[in-house]
Amino acid sequence: MFLAFLDKLISFFLRIKNPQTVKKKAMKQLAKELLGNRHSRFYRSKIGLVEPDMAVFFFEMYRAISHARVLLNNTAKSELLKELTIEAFLDIKFLDARQRLTAEYVKERAKTTPIAEVSRLLQEDFDILASGIDNELMGNVDRCYNQILALITFSAFDFFFFLRRFDPSLVENNFTARPRFGPVLGRLLVNQIKDFLEVFYAIDPELDWGPPLRVLKLYKNGVDVINPEEWNILASRLRELRRSNILELMIRHIEENPSWQFKPLISSEHIALNYLGTRENEVREAMNGFVRDQKLLQVRDLAQDVFGDPDVRRALYYTPQGSSSFVNRGLDGYTCAEGFNYIKAFLLDIFKKEIQSLCELLLIRGQWYSMDVSREMSESYHVLLDIAARISSFDDSLGENGETGSRLQAMLAKSDRDKSQLRYLKTILNSINREALEFINSSAEALIVIGTTLKNALEDQKNGAGELITNWRSLELIVETPLIKHLLVTHKRIFDFIRLIQLLSGIESGIAEVLIQEE
């Protein structure tokens, strides 16, 4: 008797712990939940059929969202949409500042206002805008933008493909004909229902959808992406659908997996933090572009004054064109080409033909009150002679038949097969550019010394002081052109040339500041 009772007890516990028994019980419970669900007409659990009532529900969503589906296509990556979302939350004071932080406005300001003043005004506007973007605003902006993304994703769901399962004769975007929906086996729809859950849970119907819809209307130039009243009705239906959990219950029953859980992936983008950086970059690029354009205009004007030709070309191989093949391979090329061209032109066409004779007259025939001053000028003069002698050889060596140029071309030809050649090319190009920069810097520094000395000499002769050179009268007897005119023209030419090189190469020198004071 006792053994029989014990056997029944053991069998009872075995049945409880049997996985199949547990699953069977859970499936029965699942069927009850489906039967008692407010959307129970969506699914007939006894035979696993999805009913036409569910198709009708989805058709109403399809109808409501069809206009938005067209308007929101390819919208998610729009930078303009991000800007409009942020600016929708800004007060007029901050929007006014924002309007002045544009490339067009910078260019207009810079036409009539000194660049330093433009920079100060832009900083003031930027500070005003930054003060308006606090933590509360960033939270509102990010929430609104993520709602917009959710709506874009929801509208992109292929409702038509889903509904064709229920009515193969359904015509896309035709909402006048009444569909003839029939039941569909759940196993044929389960994957599409899961896909719908992805976009469905991105929509939070409990949130205020007024701001996102207003931003999208602004983005579409006053056209409603979806009628707010229709959206409110749809949001109410989505709220009921979410609360019912009917879709999750159906999936569990169809797949006979009572423990299945859906894990929604909610978009969480933060666009407000990048907004100020984007505005700052926009203004900086506009400022840089304006300064660059102004610099190029000044360079052309100065080149015209110095050489009589703004397009003077004396460099043969160390040129932008000569380095194009390197640039096309992702290398820097000849980075000092413009400055090098002007230095070569100045040394060969102006220094050797016009300035050299004046320097020799003053250094050889002049009686200097201070030998230190004459020695400094003499050293700079010989630096320029040395560079003038070497600069053409350097340039010629870069030609196809030159020692360095032929080597570069050979390495370039091999680089398609052997990428390590590009590393060697980069090293050699860096060395070439350093040498070119040394020509530019050394020439500029020497010219600054000579130009400053000539300026002082000009003042000394004008005043008749004889504090720099004591024999001006005897020097005047040697030359055909009056010395005062020769000094004035030469100093002015050096002055203009140094300004040109400073614009191109960014050379800075305290002595240069003394030199570039106008008479």
Residue pairs with C-beta under 8 A, 6 or more apart in sequence:
15 21
16 22
23 256
23 258
26 258
26 259
27 253
27 256
27 258
29 258
30 45
30 249
30 252
30 253
30 258
31 45
31 46
31 253
33 249
34 40
34 43
34 45
34 246
34 249
34 250
34 253
35 45
37 244
37 245
37 246
37 249
38 240
38 244
38 246
39 53
39 54
39 57
39 240
39 241
39 244
39 246
40 246
41 51
41 53
41 54
42 50
42 51
42 53
42 54
42 57
42 246
42 250
43 49
43 50
43 51
43 54
43 186
43 246
43 249
43 250
43 253
44 51
44 183
45 253
48 185
48 186
48 187
48 253
48 254
49 183
49 184
49 185
49 186
50 166
50 183
50 184
50 185
50 186
50 189
50 250
51 183
52 166
52 181
52 182
52 183
55 163
55 166
55 167
55 179
55 181
56 181
57 237
57 241
58 159
58 162
58 163
59 159
59 163
59 179
59 181
60 234
60 237
61 159
61 234
61 237
61 238
62 159
62 160
62 163
63 175
64 226
64 230
64 231
64 233
64 234
65 154
65 155
65 159
65 226
65 234
66 173
66 175
67 225
67 226
68 151
68 155
68 225
68 226
69 155
69 156
71 216
71 220
71 223
71 225
72 151
72 152
72 155
72 156
72 216
72 225
73 156
75 81
75 152
75 219
76 149
76 152
76 153
78 219
79 278
80 219
81 148
81 215
81 219
82 145
82 271
82 275
83 275
84 215
84 218
84 219
85 141
85 144
85 145
85 148
85 215
85 271
86 133
86 141
86 271
86 272
86 275
87 95
87 98
88 144
88 211
88 214
88 215
88 218
89 137
89 140
89 141
89 144
89 211
90 98
90 132
90 133
90 137
91 132
93 128
93 132
94 128
94 129
94 131
94 132
94 133
97 125
97 126
97 128
97 129
97 132
98 125
98 129
98 279
99 105
100 121
100 122
100 125
101 122
101 125
101 126
101 129
101 279
101 282
101 283
102 282
102 283
102 286
103 282
103 283
103 285
103 286
103 289
106 118
106 122
106 283
106 286
106 287
106 290
107 286
107 290
109 118
109 121
110 118
110 287
110 290
113 121
115 287
115 290
115 291
115 294
118 287
119 287
122 283
122 287
126 276
126 279
126 280
126 283
129 276
129 279
130 276
133 272
133 275
133 276
137 272
138 270
138 272
138 273
140 211
141 271
141 272
142 268
142 269
142 270
142 271
142 272
143 207
144 211
144 212
144 215
145 269
145 271
146 266
146 267
146 268
146 269
147 204
147 207
147 209
147 211
147 212
148 212
148 215
148 216
149 202
149 267
149 269
150 199
150 202
150 203
150 204
150 266
150 267
151 203
151 209
151 212
151 216
151 225
151 226
153 198
153 199
153 202
153 267
154 199
154 200
154 202
154 203
156 199
157 195
157 196
157 199
160 170
160 172
160 173
161 192
162 189
162 192
162 196
163 170
163 179
163 181
164 170
165 184
165 188
165 189
165 192
166 179
166 181
166 182
166 183
166 184
167 179
167 180
167 181
167 182
169 180
170 179
171 177
186 250
186 253
186 254
187 254
189 254
190 250
190 251
190 254
190 255
193 247
193 250
193 251
194 251
194 262
196 247
197 247
197 248
197 262
197 264
198 264
198 265
200 238
200 241
200 242
200 247
201 242
201 262
201 264
201 266
202 264
202 265
202 266
202 267
203 235
203 238
205 235
205 236
205 238
205 239
205 242
206 239
209 228
209 231
209 232
209 235
210 228
213 224
213 225
213 226
213 228
213 231
216 225
217 223
217 224
217 225
226 234
241 247
248 260
248 261
248 262
251 257
251 260
251 262
252 258
252 259
252 260
295 503
298 499
298 500
298 503
299 310
299 338
299 500
299 503
299 504
300 310
301 310
302 496
302 497
302 499
302 500
302 503
303 309
303 310
303 311
303 312
303 342
303 500
304 310
305 493
305 496
306 346
306 350
306 493
306 496
306 497
306 500
307 345
307 346
307 349
307 350
312 341
312 342
312 345
312 349
313 319
313 341
313 345
314 341
314 344
314 345
314 348
314 349
315 337
315 340
315 341
315 344
315 395
316 395
316 396
316 399
317 395
317 396
317 398
317 399
317 402
317 405
318 334
318 336
318 337
318 340
318 341
318 394
318 395
318 398
318 432
318 436
319 334
319 337
319 341
320 333
320 334
320 337
320 338
322 334
322 337
322 398
323 333
323 334
323 337
323 429
324 333
325 412
326 332
326 333
326 334
326 408
326 412
326 425
326 429
327 333
329 412
329 415
329 422
329 425
330 422
331 422
331 425
331 426
331 429
332 426
332 429
332 430
332 433
333 429
334 340
334 429
334 432
334 433
334 436
335 433
336 433
336 436
336 437
336 440
336 505
337 436
338 504
339 436
339 437
339 440
339 501
339 504
339 505
340 395
340 436
340 439
340 440
342 497
342 500
342 501
342 504
343 387
343 391
343 439
343 440
343 443
343 444
343 501
344 391
344 392
344 395
346 443
346 497
347 384
347 387
347 388
347 391
347 443
348 388
348 391
348 392
350 493
350 497
351 384
351 388
352 388
354 490
354 493
355 450
355 490
355 493
355 494
356 381
356 385
358 454
358 486
358 487
358 490
359 377
359 381
359 450
361 475
361 478
361 479
362 377
362 457
362 469
362 475
363 374
363 377
363 378
363 381
365 471
365 474
365 475
365 478
366 374
366 469
366 471
366 475
367 469
367 470
367 471
368 374
368 468
368 469
368 470
369 466
369 467
369 468
369 469
369 470
370 468
373 453
373 456
373 468
376 449
376 453
377 449
377 450
377 453
379 449
380 445
380 446
380 447
380 449
380 450
381 446
381 450
383 442
383 443
383 445
383 446
384 443
384 446
384 447
384 450
387 439
387 442
387 443
387 446
390 439
391 439
394 435
394 436
394 439
396 402
397 403
397 404
397 405
398 404
398 405
398 408
398 432
399 405
400 406
400 409
404 428
404 432
407 428
408 425
408 428
408 429
411 421
411 424
411 425
411 428
412 421
412 425
414 421
415 421
415 422
415 425
437 505
440 501
440 505
440 507
441 505
441 507
444 498
444 501
444 502
444 505
444 507
444 509
444 512
445 509
447 494
447 497
447 498
448 498
448 509
448 511
448 512
448 515
449 511
450 494
451 491
451 494
451 495
451 498
451 515
452 511
452 514
452 515
454 487
454 490
454 491
454 494
455 491
455 515
456 468
457 468
457 469
457 487
458 484
458 487
458 488
458 491
460 466
460 467
460 468
460 469
460 472
461 469
461 472
461 483
461 484
461 487
462 484
464 472
466 472
469 475
472 483
475 483
476 482
476 483
479 486
488 519
494 515
495 515
495 516
498 507
498 512
498 515
498 516
499 516
501 507
502 508
502 512
